[in-house]
Amino acid sequence: MSPAPGAAELQLEIGPPMALQERRMATLADVLTQRVQEGAAQLCERYNGDWVRCHACGHQCPIPNGGVGVCKVRFNRGGHLMVPWGYVAGAQCDPIEKKPFFHVHPGARAYSFGMLGCDLHCGYCQNWVTSQALRDPEAVSSAVRVDPQSITEQAVELGAKVMVSTYNEPLITSEWGVAIFREAKKAGLHTAYVSNGNGTPQVLEYLRPWVDLYKVDLKSFDDRHYRQLGGRLEPILDTIRRLQQMEFWVEIVTLIVPGFNDSETELRRMADFIASVSPNIPWHVTAFHGDYKMTEPDNTRPETLLRAAEIGHSSGLRYIYAGNIPGAVGDLENSRCPECRTLLVERTGYLISGYHLTAEGNCPKCGTRIPGRWSAKFDGQITDRPFLGFHRRRR
Ligand code: SF4
């Protein structure tokens, strides 16, 4: 697939020496300071003359004139909060199961785009090339100029049903996400955030008209762990509560990292919390494999995911899924009716091999309403693998 008409590429090489990498990171930062516009008024508060406070994520950075936020992509220029605009660092069509959303139009294609930067710095990030592009000289990324119309046209051409902001933290690029979602909604697409959940009341109000589906990574239930990753626990819990109250469709993922968040106590506290918000929120417990700076812990074993799922069930959660080890977690890739245990959606990895919900999204046997966003019928699945949209080209 070719880049959209008018798409421009940054010419960045793979694997240059460190000094060159640092210069390029500076160059990328320079380029990105051009690809901005003033942030949304709801996400910015000016005070003390030319200071601004950003409300796009839970850090709520106070930023002096000339300063940048923790995310490194929002900054204060002359008392105005400038925010990322007009590019993507990558885009492709994924099966929606990869996001993962398991209670949203199974088998649908989810057109996924990302920008650069993140408000956290998780050592095990699987999208570190884009999320840490402005922090880590080894994370060499590019930015392809696009506009909301062309990216939406491509999503429609590729048969996508959902437009997703992902790959970097979407909260910090919310204005651009909303610009794309406005077009996507005009074209009849659903819209989604795949996010760390480090939100604020202001950003959730800003997003509510434009975002239908929201996946949160609940990484831990220990504030000390969150501080190691550059965040705090409380804004994430508050965001999950608000998302549910505000009637976004919410699914939660916990990447189980051995020795980090796999203790009985921590898993129990996470599951109890989710169940207290709603026992109908799907909880995906997924397997860690070594990535980025966290390569020492062993990969998560299937038994650990099964144990986490048992804990979730005993906390009252009705829909628990195990991910990242296809075929090795028994029934935990499938959806079953929580009342009569009828098999509703059969999956292996991202592949849908059976779909038995009624047109209304009910169990065909006992009629229990299954929460989610369902199609009137299963439309089939063209692929269970990603395929490309706009390329991140490297030379
Ligand atoms: S998005 Fe978050 S990290 Fe970035 S400037 Fe705003 S509050 Fe700070």
Residues whose N, C-alpha, C, O or C-beta is under 5 A from the ligand:
A	BS01	SF4	C54 H55 A56 C57 H59 Q60 C61 G69 V70 C71 R74 D119 I172
